[in-house]
Amino acid sequence: MVAATLVTGCGADRHGRARIAVALPTDSGALTAALRSGMGPVADSLQFDVRIVTAGGDGIRQATQVDSFAAQRVAAILIDPVDPAGLGDAIARANRAGIPVFTMVTEAEGERRVVSHIGSDDRMGGELAGWYVAHRLNGGGSIAILDQPSVPNARDRVAGIRLALTAFPNVRIVASPAVEPAERQAASRRTASLLAVDQRVDAVIGTNDELALGALDAVQASGKSGVFVVGFGGAPEVRAAIAKGSALVADVTPDPVTIGRYALLVVASHLRGNRVLSSVPVRVHLVDRDSLPAQ
């Protein structure tokens, strides 16, 4: 059996299969379904005993689940964190128990405690968003970014946006307010404030889809037809807004099926004793109204 070459004894079930614990934020939704779809064939191929739990969006519950897996002495723990800042202690306890921890989709704070993070190439996503906005503005205009400076993914996205815009000196970032926590209503209020002042804003980039949807609400309420919005995340509501021709015109979309597949492959490689990358970026793509039918 393949799994017999990966682990023996502790961390294996009675059939010798490596027990891999997976902690996901929710039990439903497109992201969860896609991650499961990506992990399934790899688990079958490697004969992993993959045990998936969901936290119902509750960070405390997820930390308890991680502790439970550590007590069960699984071979490895793979987490998509509900609360990136609140999971550090649980990860540290798993480390002390000698269990390797991996994250996917969302990074946890204190990455030194995590063997590897498998997630979207957020810097690449930022570059795509910056390039798209600059070209839509014909190389000149003013941009506002709804930022989340405490979130690693968002920091990478903003860095990518800024890098892309270095090729467009006439496209300026005129505001980058922090919207934390990243709530739709807060994003709407902040965008409304930006649109109410004399400073011209031609485009708003939300560093996740909740922020983009909040920006869309504010743009629609303002009646300003020339302002457009770009988001990150691939949420169904965002795709619907793009499809119907709203001011939300594009979205940088992850590939959660590939993230799920790569995540288990990285775990397998580590358990074989190989050195794995601390960060495994997965390509993203940008969708707009023209490209949606092909998705």
Summary of the structure (lengths in Angstrom):
residues: 295
radius of gyration: 20.6
end to end distance: 37.7
largest distance: 68.7
contacts: 1071
relative contact order: 0.14
helix: 44%
strand: 22%
